[in-house]
Each structure stands twice: as C-alpha cells, then as structure tokens.
C-alpha cells in the first residue's frame, strides 16, 4: 500500500479504500477502530485508539478516506496507527482505479481463451451447456471479482481464477489418459459461476457482502441449479447433467469446507484439488511478496495460521501465466 511521509517526523499519510471497519472496546473501557485499508498495491490493517464518534465520524466501508498516522510492525506485518482520518472530497481528485486491484489480463482476452478452448470440444452436449452458460453471463464475467477479501479479490478476478484452473486442468489431462479432459475443463469453467449471484458488489466493483440467496444457498448449490436448468433447456441427457452438477456441488472437496458431497469421480476430485491449489498459490505469493528475503510473514489465518518464509530464490508475485 502507498504512503507518503508528512511534515511531522515518523508520520505518514495517504488515501485508502475502507475494506472493513469495526468499533471495538479496549480493556481500559475506551473504544478503538479496527480498519482494513487498501489500494491497488495492497492492504494494511489499521488501528485508531481512543476513538470518539462525536469527534470522528465512523468511516464508511467501500469509501476512500484520507489518513495520517505512524507505521509499526505487528506479527511481521505493517500496522498503521491512525491519528486522523477524514472522508475524501472532489478536491482530492480521487481515481477509483488506484484503489481497486485488477487482474493482470483483460476480461475479454481471458474469456476469449476459454471460449476458443470450449469451441474445440468433441462432446456436443458439454460444449453447448458451457458455451450457453458463458454467453448468458458474459457481461458480469468480464469484471467480476472471485472473492471478498481472499484470493483473486480484484476486478476480473473470477475469470483470472477460472482460467488458471482451466490451464492446470489441461496440463493434468495431458499426463493422465484416464481423465475425461472435456468434462474436467467444463467443471473448471463452471465451478464458481454462481458467485455472480452469491456476492453483491459496491459501486467501486468490489464485493461488499452476500446476497440473500448467496447466504442461504451458496455458490456450489446455486451453480448446480443453474447448470441443471440450462441442461433441461437444451435437452441434455440426465447423465451429463448430473456429472456437471456433481462437479459443482463437490468442488470444495470436504463437507467441512462447504462441499455438499465428496467428489465421486476422478474429474471431480481433480477439480477440487486444483481449486485449492490455485487459491493457496495466490494467497502464499501475495503474503510473501512484501516480506524481505530470509524473513517470515506474520501468521495467516487463511492458511491455517501458518507463518510463511521468503527464501528469496525467485521474485515472488501473485501472478499466473495463463494467456496463449
């Protein structure tokens, strides 16, 4: 995240998108704000001690604020101790693209790669379902993020994550002749498509919560329902429909991770493993990129509370080479 030094020694200032903000009670009876700020270069956790709402209005989530404070280290990561914050105004000349991460590749380009791969499928039923689902959801797919805070939480992140898994699936299929490549690729393409209905977006284009059906059903079940309806509309045979639906409801692998059922055939198992692999590789690279060589990150709750080590043997960045 970007900061600039201000006139007072040891202090920095800047602008940040408020990704979350909670008012909490300290042990001494005072209140403080626990804030996650970000821009298109990264995030920082911030604290504002001795918070008084009558002095400083509560920051609005998904708005951009100006801050001033000092940086310190906490669990191996930067932490911003905020002294002053205020909402931005027109005189600040804010450009929202400076605060929202974008995928490394354009949505049209990523979707075009996927469509060209599907167009070569020999299984006409699978081809027709996948192409129809992509066409029905094209406009949202081009820019939709894949998550609220974790992997690929960026403009175009859903297609970035999807194409990454498609590329991995294509490689795995070339190694193991017992894999139905087209079935596996179809599952990879469709596995998260119901996130388009699971999440709600802010005007900035970032996830700001879940829809009602997203909270009650989740994208695994919703995706299987969507695929089922499309298969019925296209008169797809029941066996093909059930195979596609199963891959969607099982792709989280284990019931405790949100899967409705455990994967019951090879392609479903591979999809669940590749989904986890891509998410973990992105999360680990994103966590390590700001750590000096030979140092550890702080504990990362999304990775089983592990500390990660930057061995410095390569330049780490959360990027996948997914384009032709």
C-alpha positions as CSV (number, residue, x, y, z in Angstrom):
1,X,0.0,0.0,0.0
2,X,1.2,3.5,-0.8
3,X,2.1,6.0,1.9
4,X,4.0,9.3,1.8
5,X,5.9,11.0,4.6
6,X,4.3,14.0,6.1
7,X,5.9,17.1,7.7
8,X,5.9,15.5,11.2
9,X,8.8,13.1,11.7
10,X,7.8,9.4,11.8
11,X,4.4,10.1,10.3
12,X,2.9,9.0,7.0
13,X,-0.3,10.0,5.2
14,X,-2.2,8.8,2.2
15,X,-5.5,7.6,0.9
16,X,-7.1,4.2,1.3
17,X,-10.2,2.2,0.4
18,X,-12.0,1.2,3.6
19,X,-12.5,-2.6,3.2
20,X,-13.7,-3.2,6.7
21,X,-14.2,-1.1,9.8
22,X,-15.3,-2.3,13.3
23,X,-15.7,-0.3,16.5
24,X,-14.3,-2.3,19.4
25,X,-14.0,-2.0,23.2
26,X,-10.5,-1.8,24.7
27,X,-9.6,-3.2,28.1
28,X,-9.5,0.2,29.6
29,X,-13.1,0.9,28.7
30,X,-12.3,3.2,25.7
31,X,-13.2,2.4,22.1
32,X,-11.0,1.9,19.1
33,X,-11.4,1.3,15.4
34,X,-10.1,-1.8,13.7
35,X,-9.8,-0.9,10.0
36,X,-8.6,-2.7,6.8
37,X,-7.4,-0.2,4.3
38,X,-6.3,-0.9,0.7
39,X,-5.3,0.3,-2.7
40,X,-4.3,-1.4,-5.9
41,X,-0.9,-2.2,-4.5
42,X,-2.0,-4.0,-1.3
43,X,-3.7,-3.8,2.1
44,X,-2.8,-2.7,5.6
45,X,-4.5,-3.2,8.9
46,X,-5.0,0.0,10.9
47,X,-6.0,0.9,14.5
48,X,-7.4,4.2,15.7
49,X,-7.1,4.2,19.5
50,X,-9.3,6.3,21.9
51,X,-12.0,6.6,19.2
52,X,-14.8,9.0,19.8
53,X,-17.6,9.0,17.2
54,X,-18.6,12.6,18.2
55,X,-15.2,13.7,17.1
56,X,-14.5,11.5,14.1
57,X,-17.4,10.0,12.1
58,X,-17.2,6.2,11.5
59,X,-15.6,5.5,8.1
60,X,-18.0,4.1,5.5
61,X,-17.0,0.7,4.2
62,X,-16.0,0.8,0.5
63,X,-15.4,4.6,0.6
64,X,-12.0,6.2,0.2
65,X,-10.6,8.1,3.2
66,X,-7.5,10.2,3.8
67,X,-5.4,9.1,6.8
68,X,-2.5,10.3,8.8
69,X,-0.6,8.1,11.3
70,X,2.5,6.1,12.0
71,X,3.7,2.6,10.9
72,X,4.8,-0.1,13.2
73,X,5.4,-3.9,12.9
74,X,2.9,-6.4,14.3
75,X,3.4,-10.1,13.7
76,X,5.8,-9.4,10.9
77,X,3.4,-7.1,9.0
78,X,2.9,-3.3,8.8
79,X,0.3,-1.9,11.0
80,X,-1.0,1.6,10.7
81,X,-1.7,3.5,13.9
82,X,-4.1,6.2,12.7
83,X,-4.3,9.6,14.4
84,X,-6.5,11.4,11.9
85,X,-8.9,10.3,9.2
86,X,-11.4,12.1,7.1
87,X,-13.7,11.4,4.1
88,X,-12.3,12.4,0.7
89,X,-13.9,15.2,-1.4
90,X,-13.7,16.4,-5.0
91,X,-10.6,18.4,-4.3
92,X,-8.7,15.2,-3.6
93,X,-9.0,14.2,-7.2
94,X,-9.5,10.5,-6.3
95,X,-9.3,7.9,-9.2
96,X,-11.0,4.7,-8.1
97,X,-8.8,2.6,-10.3
98,X,-6.0,3.5,-7.9
99,X,-7.8,1.7,-5.1
100,X,-9.2,-1.5,-6.7
101,X,-6.9,-4.2,-7.9
102,X,-7.4,-5.5,-11.4
103,X,-6.4,-8.9,-13.0
104,X,-3.2,-8.9,-15.0
105,X,-5.2,-9.6,-18.1
106,X,-8.3,-8.1,-19.6
107,X,-11.7,-9.9,-19.2
108,X,-12.4,-10.0,-22.9
109,X,-9.0,-11.7,-23.6
110,X,-9.4,-14.3,-20.8
111,X,-12.9,-15.1,-21.8
112,X,-11.9,-15.4,-25.4
113,X,-9.3,-18.1,-24.5
114,X,-11.9,-20.1,-22.6
115,X,-14.5,-19.9,-25.4
116,X,-11.9,-21.0,-28.0
117,X,-11.0,-24.0,-25.9
118,X,-14.6,-25.0,-25.5
119,X,-15.4,-24.5,-29.2
120,X,-13.0,-27.4,-29.9
121,X,-14.8,-29.8,-27.6
122,X,-16.0,-33.0,-29.3
123,X,-18.8,-33.7,-26.8
124,X,-21.6,-31.6,-28.2
125,X,-23.7,-31.7,-25.0
126,X,-20.9,-30.4,-22.8
127,X,-19.9,-27.8,-25.4
128,X,-23.5,-26.5,-25.7
129,X,-24.0,-26.2,-22.0
130,X,-20.7,-24.4,-21.3
131,X,-21.0,-22.0,-24.2
132,X,-24.6,-21.2,-23.3
133,X,-23.6,-20.5,-19.6
134,X,-20.7,-18.3,-20.7
135,X,-22.9,-16.3,-23.1
136,X,-25.7,-15.8,-20.6
137,X,-23.2,-14.4,-18.0
138,X,-20.7,-12.7,-20.3
139,X,-21.1,-9.1,-19.1
140,X,-20.7,-9.9,-15.4
141,X,-17.9,-12.4,-16.0
142,X,-15.7,-9.8,-17.7
143,X,-15.1,-7.8,-14.5
144,X,-16.4,-9.8,-11.5
145,X,-14.1,-10.5,-8.6
146,X,-13.6,-14.0,-7.2
147,X,-13.8,-13.2,-3.5
148,X,-14.4,-10.6,-0.9
149,X,-11.0,-10.5,0.8
150,X,-9.0,-13.6,-0.2
151,X,-7.6,-15.0,-3.4
152,X,-8.4,-13.1,-6.6
153,X,-10.4,-10.4,-4.9
154,X,-9.9,-8.0,-7.8
155,X,-11.6,-6.7,-10.9
156,X,-11.7,-9.6,-13.3
157,X,-10.6,-12.0,-10.6
158,X,-13.2,-14.6,-11.2
159,X,-12.1,-15.1,-14.8
160,X,-8.4,-15.0,-13.7
161,X,-9.0,-17.8,-11.1
162,X,-11.1,-19.7,-13.6
163,X,-8.7,-19.6,-16.5
164,X,-5.8,-20.5,-14.1
165,X,-7.6,-23.7,-13.1
166,X,-8.5,-24.4,-16.7
167,X,-4.8,-24.2,-17.7
168,X,-3.9,-26.5,-14.8
169,X,-6.7,-28.9,-15.7
170,X,-5.5,-29.0,-19.3
171,X,-1.9,-29.9,-18.2
172,X,-3.1,-32.6,-15.8
173,X,-5.3,-34.1,-18.6
174,X,-2.3,-34.4,-20.9
175,X,-0.5,-36.5,-18.3
176,X,-3.2,-38.9,-17.2
177,X,-5.1,-40.7,-20.0
178,X,-7.8,-41.9,-17.7
179,X,-9.1,-38.3,-17.3
180,X,-12.0,-37.0,-19.4
181,X,-10.4,-33.7,-20.4
182,X,-13.6,-32.1,-21.6
183,X,-15.6,-33.0,-18.5
184,X,-12.8,-31.7,-16.3
185,X,-12.4,-28.4,-18.2
186,X,-16.2,-27.9,-18.2
187,X,-16.2,-28.3,-14.4
188,X,-13.3,-25.9,-14.1
189,X,-15.0,-23.3,-16.2
190,X,-18.4,-23.5,-14.4
191,X,-17.4,-24.3,-10.8
192,X,-17.6,-20.7,-9.5
193,X,-20.0,-19.2,-12.0
194,X,-22.7,-18.7,-9.4
195,X,-20.5,-16.3,-7.4
196,X,-22.0,-13.8,-9.8
197,X,-25.3,-14.2,-7.8
198,X,-23.7,-15.1,-4.5
199,X,-21.9,-11.8,-4.0
200,X,-23.1,-8.2,-4.1
201,X,-20.8,-5.5,-5.4
202,X,-20.2,-1.9,-4.3
203,X,-20.2,0.9,-6.8
204,X,-16.4,0.5,-6.8
205,X,-16.8,-3.0,-8.2
206,X,-15.6,-4.8,-5.1
207,X,-17.5,-7.4,-3.1
208,X,-19.3,-5.8,-0.2
209,X,-21.3,-8.8,1.0
210,X,-23.5,-11.7,0.1
211,X,-26.9,-11.7,-1.5
212,X,-29.8,-13.3,0.4
213,X,-29.7,-16.4,-1.8
214,X,-25.9,-16.4,-1.6
215,X,-26.1,-16.5,2.2
216,X,-28.8,-19.2,2.3
217,X,-27.6,-21.5,-0.5
218,X,-24.0,-20.6,-1.5
219,X,-22.5,-20.7,-5.0
220,X,-22.0,-24.5,-5.1
221,X,-25.7,-25.3,-4.8
222,X,-26.7,-22.2,-6.9
223,X,-24.3,-23.2,-9.6
224,X,-25.6,-26.7,-9.8
225,X,-29.1,-25.4,-10.0
226,X,-28.2,-23.0,-12.8
227,X,-26.4,-25.8,-14.8
228,X,-29.4,-28.1,-14.2
229,X,-31.8,-25.5,-15.6
230,X,-29.6,-24.9,-18.7
231,X,-29.2,-28.6,-19.3
232,X,-33.0,-29.1,-19.2
233,X,-33.4,-26.1,-21.5
234,X,-31.0,-27.7,-24.0
235,X,-32.4,-31.2,-23.6
236,X,-29.1,-32.6,-22.3
237,X,-29.2,-36.2,-21.2
238,X,-29.6,-36.8,-17.4
239,X,-26.2,-38.5,-17.1
240,X,-24.3,-35.5,-18.5
241,X,-26.3,-33.1,-16.4
242,X,-25.7,-35.0,-13.2
243,X,-21.9,-35.2,-13.9
244,X,-21.7,-31.5,-14.4
245,X,-23.8,-30.7,-11.3
246,X,-21.8,-33.1,-9.2
247,X,-18.5,-31.3,-10.0
248,X,-20.0,-28.0,-8.8
249,X,-21.5,-29.2,-5.6
250,X,-18.3,-31.2,-4.6
251,X,-15.6,-28.8,-5.7
252,X,-14.8,-27.7,-2.2
253,X,-13.6,-31.3,-1.6
254,X,-14.7,-31.9,2.0
255,X,-18.0,-31.3,3.8
256,X,-16.3,-29.2,6.4
257,X,-15.1,-26.9,3.6
258,X,-18.6,-26.4,2.2
259,X,-18.9,-29.2,-0.3
260,X,-22.4,-30.7,-0.4
261,X,-21.0,-34.1,-1.2
262,X,-17.4,-35.5,-1.5
263,X,-16.1,-35.9,-5.1
264,X,-17.3,-39.2,-6.5
265,X,-15.2,-39.5,-9.7
266,X,-11.7,-38.6,-10.9
267,X,-12.5,-35.3,-12.6
268,X,-14.5,-34.0,-9.6
269,X,-11.6,-34.9,-7.3
270,X,-9.0,-33.2,-9.6
271,X,-11.2,-30.1,-9.8
272,X,-11.4,-29.8,-6.0
273,X,-7.6,-30.2,-5.7
274,X,-6.8,-27.7,-8.5
275,X,-9.2,-25.1,-7.0
276,X,-7.4,-25.4,-3.6
277,X,-4.0,-25.3,-5.3
278,X,-4.7,-22.1,-7.3
279,X,-6.2,-20.4,-4.2
280,X,-3.3,-21.3,-2.0
281,X,-0.6,-20.4,-4.5
282,X,-2.1,-17.0,-5.0
283,X,-2.5,-16.4,-1.2
284,X,1.0,-17.5,-0.4
285,X,2.6,-15.4,-3.1
286,X,0.5,-12.4,-2.1
287,X,1.6,-12.8,1.5
288,X,5.3,-13.3,0.8
289,X,5.8,-10.6,-1.8
290,X,6.2,-7.8,0.7
291,X,8.5,-9.8,3.1
292,X,12.3,-9.3,2.9
293,X,14.4,-12.2,1.8
294,X,15.1,-14.5,4.7
295,X,12.1,-13.3,6.8
296,X,8.8,-14.8,7.7
297,X,5.3,-13.3,7.3
298,X,3.0,-12.9,10.3
299,X,0.5,-15.7,11.0
300,X,-2.0,-16.1,8.2
301,X,-5.4,-17.3,9.3
302,X,-6.5,-18.2,5.8
303,X,-3.5,-20.6,5.6
304,X,-4.1,-22.5,8.8
305,X,-2.4,-19.8,10.9
306,X,1.0,-20.5,9.3
307,X,3.9,-18.2,9.0
308,X,5.5,-18.3,5.5
309,X,9.1,-17.9,4.7
310,X,10.6,-15.9,1.8
311,X,13.6,-17.9,0.7
312,X,14.4,-15.3,-1.9
313,X,15.3,-17.7,-4.7
314,X,12.8,-16.2,-7.1
315,X,10.9,-12.9,-7.2
316,X,7.5,-13.8,-5.7
317,X,4.3,-12.2,-7.1
318,X,0.7,-13.4,-7.2
319,X,0.6,-13.9,-11.0
320,X,-0.2,-16.8,-13.3
321,X,0.9,-17.1,-16.9
322,X,-2.4,-18.1,-18.3
323,X,-2.6,-16.5,-21.7
324,X,-1.5,-18.0,-25.0
